[in-house]
C-alpha cells in the first residue's frame, strides 16, 4: 500500500502506481470507521469521471466501505458538483468522487465531501488517514456488512436543481460546449438542450483515456475556435470532472473566472439583487477586474489561491460569489463548492436576461499585463524571512506604486516559489519581475521552471 496523503483536493496520483486499488480499499475502510466514530448515517454515495481506472478504484473504495458496514450508492460517471449537491439533498453521510480533475488520463484520485456538501475538513481527512494504519479486528459480519447498489433516481433531483437556475429558458440560443471527454459529457450538454438551447458539442466521446486530451477548461483554444466557427453566442469548456468552466465569446476571446464573476455581479448589482455587494477573488485576480467591479459598486476581497480558502472567506463575509481565474467558481446560494454546470448556467442566464452576447461584456475592460514566474528553488524554507528577498519585493512594489501589484507565494506541495507581477505598464512589470527573480535565485538557488503571461490566459 502506498503512503496515503490528502493534498489540497483529496488524494491523487498515477492510478495503479501512485494510487493503488489497495489504497482505495484502505481509504474506504477507514472512511467507514470514521462514519461509525462520528455516529453518522451508514450510507454514502460514489461517483466518478470517465477515466478507465475510475471503475477499478471505485470498486475498491466501495468494497472498503462495505467492509466497515456502510451502504454504498453508486452513480457512475457524473460531475463532481453533482456529488456535492446529491450528498446534501439526500442525507448521505459522505460523498466520494473518483477523479483527478484536469490531470491527464493516467492520473486519478479520491475526493471526499461531508454531508453538508462541503469538502471534508482537514481534521476529518487526517482522522481517516490515521485509521488506515490502526488495526480493525471487529469487522461486521452477516447482515451488518454493507451493500453496493446503483441509485440513479437521486440524479433527477440534481437535474431539476440545474433546470431551476434558468427560469427564463434558453430557447433559440446557440451555445458551443467542450466537455473534455470528461464527466460533463452527458449532463453538461443535456441540461442546455433541455432548456431549449441549440448546442454544438465536442469532447463528448469519452473512451477512458482521452479525458482532457483534446481540449477542455485547461486547453481553451478548442472552445475558442469552435465558438468562433459555429457562430455561437457563447462557448463553454468544462474540465475533466466538470467542477469548473471557462468560456469564449463569439470572437474567440477567452472569458476566465475573473471576467465571469465580473459579468455576473455587475448584472445582479444593477438588478438590485446582489447584497452584500462583495466578490471573493484571490491574490491572482487581475487589478483591472477589481477596478471594473468597483465601478459597478462591488467590492473585491482577496483570498489565498485555492477553493477552500475562497470558500472560507465567502462564508465569513456572507458573499454570494467567489472563485479563481481558472474557472472554479462558487455561488453560495447554489451550493458550497464549485460546479462547472452551475457556473455555465449562471453566466448564460445573465446573457439571456441582458439580451446580449458575451462579446459585448468582454469589451468592457482590458486586463492589466500580468506575469507569473514559477521558480524551482533549492531551498524553499525561510524565503519569507530572507532580508534580501523581502527588500527586493518591497522595492518592486514601490516602483509599481498604485499601478501594480507584487505577490510572492510558496507552493504547498513542491519546492516552487510563484512570483506574480502585475502593472498597467508591461515594461515596468517585466523589469520588476526580473529583479525579484534574480534575487530569489541568487539567495535560494534553483532555476526558472516556467514563465506565463496571464494577461489573457486562465491564471492560477
C-alpha positions in Angstrom: 0.0 0.0 0.0 1.3 3.5 -0.9 1.6 6.2 1.8 -1.8 8.0 1.9 -1.7 11.7 1.9 -4.5 14.2 1.3 -3.5 17.3 -0.7 -5.4 20.4 -1.5 -8.0 18.4 -3.4 -8.1 14.9 -2.0 -5.7 12.0 -2.7 -4.2 12.0 -6.1 -1.5 10.0 -8.1 -0.9 7.8 -11.1 -3.6 5.1 -11.0 -2.2 1.6 -10.2 1.2 3.2 -9.2 0.9 6.3 -7.0 -2.7 5.4 -6.0 -3.4 1.6 -5.9 -6.7 -0.3 -5.5 -5.3 -1.3 -2.1 -5.1 2.4 -1.2 -8.7 3.0 -2.3 -9.9 0.0 -0.2 -7.9 1.3 2.8 -9.5 4.8 2.4 -12.9 3.2 2.1 -12.5 1.1 5.2 -11.1 4.0 7.2 -13.8 6.3 6.0 -16.4 3.7 7.1 -14.8 3.5 10.5 -14.8 7.3 10.6 -18.5 7.3 9.9 -19.0 4.9 12.8 -16.9 7.0 15.2 -18.8 10.2 14.3 -22.1 8.3 14.6 -23.1 9.3 11.0 -25.6 7.5 8.8 -24.3 4.3 7.3 -25.0 5.4 3.7 -22.7 7.1 1.2 -22.7 8.0 -2.5 -19.9 7.5 -5.0 -19.4 8.9 -8.5 -16.5 9.2 -10.9 -15.2 10.8 -14.1 -14.6 9.0 -17.4 -11.1 7.6 -16.7 -10.7 3.9 -17.3 -9.2 3.4 -13.9 -12.2 5.0 -12.2 -14.3 1.8 -12.0 -11.3 -0.1 -10.6 -10.6 2.4 -7.8 -14.3 3.0 -7.2 -15.0 -0.7 -6.8 -12.1 -1.0 -4.3 -13.3 2.1 -2.4 -16.8 0.8 -2.2 -15.6 -2.6 -1.0 -13.7 -1.0 1.8 -16.7 1.0 2.9 -18.9 -2.1 2.8 -16.3 -4.0 4.9 -16.9 -1.3 7.6 -20.6 -1.8 7.4 -21.5 1.1 5.2 -24.0 1.0 2.3 -22.8 2.5 -0.9 -25.0 4.0 -3.7 -23.1 4.3 -7.0 -23.9 6.8 -9.7 -21.3 6.0 -12.3 -20.0 8.9 -14.4 -21.2 12.2 -13.0 -19.8 15.7 -12.4 -18.1 16.4 -9.1 -20.6 19.2 -8.3 -23.4 16.7 -8.6 -22.0 14.6 -5.8 -21.8 17.7 -3.6 -25.5 18.5 -4.3 -26.8 14.9 -4.2 -24.9 14.3 -0.9 -26.6 17.1 0.9 -30.0 16.7 -0.9 -30.4 13.1 0.1 -28.9 12.8 3.6 -25.7 10.9 2.8 -23.1 11.0 5.5 -20.3 11.4 2.9 -19.9 11.7 -0.9 -16.9 10.4 -2.8 -15.6 11.3 -6.3 -13.1 9.2 -8.1 -11.3 11.8 -10.3 -8.1 13.7 -11.0 -9.9 16.7 -12.3 -7.9 18.4 -15.1 -4.9 16.0 -14.9 -4.1 13.6 -17.8 -5.9 10.2 -18.0 -3.2 8.0 -16.2 -3.8 10.0 -13.0 -6.7 9.5 -10.7 -7.8 10.4 -7.2 -10.4 10.4 -4.5 -12.2 13.5 -3.2 -14.5 13.4 -0.1 -17.5 15.6 0.6 -19.1 16.0 4.0 -22.8 15.6 4.5 -23.3 19.4 4.0 -21.8 19.2 0.5 -18.6 20.9 1.5 -15.2 19.3 1.1 -14.4 17.2 4.1 -12.4 19.3 6.6 -8.7 18.6 7.1 -9.3 17.2 10.5 -11.7 14.6 9.0 -9.1 13.8 6.3 -6.4 13.4 9.0 -8.5 11.1 11.0 -9.2 8.9 8.0 -5.5 8.7 7.2 -4.8 7.7 10.9 -7.4 5.0 10.7 -5.8 3.4 7.7 -2.9 2.3 9.9 -4.9 1.3 13.0 -6.0 -2.4 13.4 -9.6 -3.2 12.8 -10.4 -6.7 14.1 -14.1 -6.4 14.8 -15.4 -6.2 11.2 -19.1 -6.5 10.7 -20.5 -9.9 9.7 -23.6 -11.3 8.1 -26.3 -8.7 7.7 -24.1 -6.0 9.1 -21.9 -5.9 6.0 -22.6 -3.0 3.7 -24.1 -3.4 0.2 -23.3 -1.7 -3.1 -26.2 -0.7 -5.4 -26.7 1.8 -8.2 -29.2 4.6 -7.4 -29.9 6.7 -10.5 -33.1 8.1 -9.0 -31.2 10.7 -6.9 -29.7 12.2 -10.1 -33.1 13.5 -11.1 -33.1 15.9 -8.1 -29.8 17.3 -9.3 -31.1 17.8 -12.8 -34.2 19.5 -11.5 -32.0 21.8 -9.4 -29.9 22.7 -12.5 -33.0 23.4 -14.6 -34.4 25.7 -11.9 -31.4 28.0 -12.2 -32.6 29.4 -15.6 -36.4 30.1 -15.3 -36.2 32.3 -18.4 -35.1 29.2 -20.5 -32.7 29.4 -23.4 -34.9 28.8 -26.4 -33.2 30.0 -29.6 -29.7 30.5 -28.1 -26.8 28.8 -29.9 -24.2 27.5 -27.5 -21.0 25.7 -28.1 -19.8 23.2 -25.4 -16.5 21.3 -25.0 -16.8 18.6 -22.4 -13.2 17.5 -22.5 -14.4 13.8 -22.9 -15.0 14.1 -19.1 -17.7 13.9 -16.5 -19.7 16.7 -18.1 -20.0 15.0 -21.5 -23.7 14.0 -21.0 -25.4 16.1 -18.3 -23.3 19.2 -19.1 -24.8 19.1 -22.6 -28.2 17.7 -21.9 -29.2 20.4 -19.4 -28.7 23.1 -22.1 -30.7 21.1 -24.7 -33.5 20.6 -22.1 -33.6 24.4 -21.6 -34.1 24.9 -25.3 -30.7 25.9 -26.5 -29.2 24.7 -29.8 -26.0 23.0 -28.7 -22.9 22.4 -30.8 -20.7 20.0 -28.8 -17.3 18.5 -28.9 -15.4 16.4 -26.3 -18.4 14.2 -25.8 -17.0 10.8 -26.8 -15.0 9.5 -23.8 -13.1 6.3 -24.3 -11.4 6.1 -20.8 -8.1 7.6 -21.9 -8.9 10.8 -23.9 -10.1 12.9 -20.9 -8.6 16.4 -21.0 -6.6 15.4 -24.0 -8.0 17.4 -26.9 -9.5 20.4 -25.1 -11.5 21.4 -22.0 -11.1 24.2 -19.5 -7.3 23.9 -19.4 -7.0 23.9 -23.2 -9.5 26.6 -24.1 -8.2 27.0 -27.7 -10.6 24.3 -28.7 -13.7 26.0 -27.4 -12.5 29.4 -28.6 -12.2 28.1 -32.2 -15.5 26.1 -32.0 -17.4 29.2 -30.7 -16.0 31.4 -33.5 -16.5 28.9 -36.3 -20.1 27.9 -35.2 -21.3 31.5 -34.6 -22.5 30.5 -31.1 -23.4 33.3 -28.7 -21.0 31.8 -26.1 -18.8 28.8 -25.7 -18.4 26.7 -22.6 -15.5 24.4 -21.7 -15.5 22.1 -18.7 -12.5 20.4 -17.1 -12.4 16.6 -16.6 -14.6 16.4 -13.6 -16.7 19.4 -14.6 -16.3 21.3 -11.4 -15.2 24.4 -13.3 -15.9 26.1 -16.5 -14.3 28.8 -18.7 -15.9 30.5 -21.7 -15.3 32.0 -25.1 -17.1 34.8 -26.8 -18.2 34.6 -30.5 -14.9 36.3 -31.5 -12.9 33.5 -29.8 -11.8 35.6 -26.8 -11.3 33.8 -23.5 -13.6 34.6 -20.6 -11.8 33.4 -17.4 -13.1 33.2 -13.9 -12.5 36.8 -13.0 -14.3 38.1 -16.0 -17.2 35.6 -15.4 -17.7 36.9 -11.9 -17.5 40.5 -13.2 -20.2 39.9 -15.8 -22.4 38.1 -13.3 -22.0 40.5 -10.4 -22.5 43.7 -12.5 -25.8 42.3 -13.8 -27.2 41.4 -10.5 -25.9 44.6 -8.8 -27.8 46.6 -11.4 -30.9 44.5 -10.8 -30.7 45.2 -7.1 -30.2 41.6 -6.2 -26.6 41.5 -5.1 -26.3 42.1 -1.4 -23.7 42.1 0.1 -22.0 43.6 -2.9 -18.8 41.5 -2.4 -16.9 39.2 -4.6 -14.2 36.9 -3.2 -11.3 36.5 -5.6 -7.8 35.5 -5.0 -4.4 37.2 -4.8 -4.1 36.4 -8.5 -7.3 38.3 -9.5 -6.4 41.0 -12.1 -6.4 44.6 -11.0 -8.5 45.7 -14.0 -11.2 43.3 -12.9 -11.1 44.8 -9.4 -11.5 48.3 -10.9 -14.3 47.2 -13.1 -16.4 45.7 -10.3 -15.6 48.6 -8.1 -17.1 50.9 -10.7 -20.2 48.8 -10.5 -20.5 49.3 -6.8 -19.0 45.9 -5.9 -16.1 45.2 -3.5 -13.4 42.6 -4.2 -11.9 40.7 -1.3 -8.9 38.5 -2.0 -8.2 35.1 -0.5 -5.2 32.8 -1.0 -5.2 30.6 -4.1 -7.3 27.5 -3.5 -11.1 26.9 -3.4 -11.1 26.0 0.3 -9.6 29.5 1.1 -12.1 31.2 -1.2 -15.0 29.2 0.4 -13.9 30.1 3.9 -13.7 33.8 3.2 -17.0 33.7 1.4 -18.6 32.1 4.4 -17.0 34.7 6.7 -18.3 37.6 4.6 -21.6 36.2 3.5 -20.5 36.6 -0.1 -22.7 35.2 -2.9 -19.9 34.6 -5.4 -16.3 33.8 -5.3 -13.7 32.0 -7.3 -10.5 31.8 -9.2 -9.3 32.8 -12.6 -9.1 29.1 -13.6 -13.0 29.0 -13.7 -13.6 27.3 -10.3 -16.4 29.5 -9.1 -18.7 29.1 -6.0 -22.2 30.5 -5.9 -23.1 30.2 -2.3 -26.8 30.2 -2.9 -26.4 27.2 -5.2 -24.0 25.2 -3.1 -20.8 25.3 -1.0 -18.4 24.2 -3.7 -17.7 24.7 -7.4 -19.8 23.2 -10.1 -19.0 23.9 -13.7 -22.6 23.3 -14.9 -23.9 25.7 -12.3 -21.3 28.3 -13.4 -22.2 27.9 -17.0 -25.9 28.2 -16.4 -25.5 31.3 -14.2 -23.5 33.1 -16.9 -25.7 32.1 -19.8 -28.7 33.2 -17.7 -27.2 36.7 -17.5 -26.8 36.8 -21.3 -30.4 35.8 -21.7 -31.6 38.4 -19.3 -29.4 41.1 -20.8 -30.2 40.1 -24.4 -26.6 40.5 -25.2 -23.7 38.3 -26.5 -20.7 37.6 -24.3 -18.5 39.6 -26.7 -20.2 42.9 -25.6 -19.2 42.2 -22.0 -15.6 41.3 -22.9 -15.2 44.8 -24.4 -16.0 46.5 -21.1 -12.5 46.2 -19.6 -8.9 45.2 -20.6 -6.8 43.2 -18.2 -3.6 44.7 -16.8 -0.5 43.0 -18.0 0.2 40.1 -15.5 3.2 37.8 -15.4 3.6 34.6 -13.4 7.1 33.2 -12.9 7.5 29.8 -11.2 10.9 29.2 -9.7 12.1 25.8 -8.7 14.3 26.6 -5.8 17.0 24.6 -4.0 15.6 25.6 -0.6 12.1 27.0 -0.1 12.1 27.3 3.7 12.9 30.7 5.0 12.3 32.6 1.8 9.8 34.9 3.6 12.3 35.9 6.3 15.3 36.4 4.0 16.2 40.2 4.2 17.4 40.5 0.6 14.3 38.8 -0.7 12.0 41.0 1.4 13.8 44.1 0.3 13.6 43.4 -3.4 9.9 42.6 -3.1 9.3 45.9 -1.2 11.3 47.8 -3.7 9.4 46.3 -6.6 6.1 47.2 -5.0 7.3 50.8 -4.5 8.3 51.0 -8.2 4.9 49.9 -9.3 3.1 52.2 -6.9 -0.7 52.3 -7.3 -0.5 51.0 -10.9 0.5 47.4 -10.0 1.0 44.6 -7.5 3.6 42.1 -6.5 2.6 38.7 -4.9 5.1 36.0 -4.0 4.0 32.7 -2.5 5.3 29.2 -2.0 3.7 26.1 -3.4 2.2 23.9 -0.7 3.4 20.7 -2.2 6.5 21.5 -4.4 9.8 23.3 -3.9 8.4 26.1 -6.1 8.0 29.9 -5.4 5.4 31.7 -7.5 6.1 35.3 -8.4 3.2 37.3 -9.8 3.8 40.9 -11.0 1.0 43.0 -12.5 1.2 46.5 -13.8 -0.6 48.7 -16.3 2.8 49.3 -17.9 4.1 46.0 -19.2 7.7 47.2 -19.5 7.7 48.2 -15.8 6.1 44.9 -14.9 8.8 42.9 -16.6 11.6 45.0 -15.0 10.3 44.4 -11.5 9.7 40.7 -12.2 13.3 40.3 -13.4 14.7 42.0 -10.3 12.7 39.7 -8.0 13.5 36.6 -10.0 17.3 37.3 -9.9 17.3 38.0 -6.2 15.3 34.8 -5.3 17.6 32.6 -7.4 20.7 34.2 -6.0 19.5 33.8 -2.4 17.8 30.4 -2.6 19.4 28.7 -5.6 17.5 26.9 -8.4 16.1 27.8 -11.8 13.1 29.2 -13.7 10.6 26.5 -14.0 8.1 28.4 -16.2 7.0 31.9 -17.2 3.4 32.6 -18.1 1.9 35.8 -19.4 -1.5 35.7 -17.6 -2.9 38.9 -19.2 -5.2 36.9 -21.5 -4.8 33.5 -20.0 -6.6 31.4 -17.4 -4.5 32.2 -14.4 -3.6 30.1 -11.4 
